[in-house]
Amino acid sequence: MGVTGESEAEVQALPDFERPPLTEAALGVVFEPVEIGAVGLAELSQRWRDEFPNVQEHTALPPLFQPAQPGPGLVVEVGHPPLRLWMLTEAADRLVQVQRDRLVVNWRRISDGEYPRYHALRALLDRKVADLWSFFHERTVPIPLPAAVEATYVNTIDAAGFAEFLAGTPPLPERLGQPTEASVSVVFDTPGGVQPPQRVALFSSRDRSVEGRYVLRVSVLGQLTAWDEWERSMSAAHEQAVRTFAEVTTRDMHQIWGRRT
């Protein structure tokens, strides 16, 4: 789980699991919107097609930071909605998402695929960010101003209820049986005075497709004010996500997942 700029001692200090319940991981950078439309995104997909040959079109994710509205009134959008491209490997276990204000790389568990660990996903993000800047330079598009880094980890957990895997969650009365709907959502801004400022979001809900299974998502959004700080901010977001996951889950589940540090 090593990253650029981290010592071996710092890496070893992070919680580590032999069998993490991770089913998806995403690392990304967010920046000010650039003028790159469908044609530019198509050119970028061609540039990366050897590694990511399968392309899907999706509606762009909404801006993370909404500008203030001048007052009440109608908002009229003209033309097609902003586009987001998914570029996937043949196995569909890794993908790159690109839109006009962000670049995200994902790993997804397909069948029994093994999580490649943070350093491999970070290396992919590093390469794609560098190549995106090269792509902009070739087209005389200015490098956009940075806004944030994001790290998201999605875990699928076999459990009878929240109290079994979420630390500090009281058990529900047995006489009520299993809830038909259940979710937990918590957001923290800059917990513990972390610098640069971060937002940490936890969300957990029942997996409706499988009885006795829950999904736990841990997302960290870190402020980014300069590109020479992005590697440090990305490492800090990853560390926050890993430590938060370990702190909010129970020791009994840690044993099941094979906690090593």
Secondary structure, 3 states (H helix, E strand, C coil): CCCCCCCHHHHHHCCCECCCCEEEEEEEEEECCCCCCHHHHHHHHHHCCCCCCEEEEEECCCCCCCCCCCCCCCCCCCCCCCEEEEEECCCCCEEEEEECCEEEEEEECCCCCCCCCHHHHHHHHHHHHHHHHHHHHHCCCCCCCEEEEEEEEEEEEECCCHHHHECCCCCCCHHHCCCCCCEEEEEEECHHHCCCCEEEEEEEEECCCCCCEEEEEEEEEEECCCHHHHHHHHHHHHHHHHHHHHHHECHHHHHHHCECC
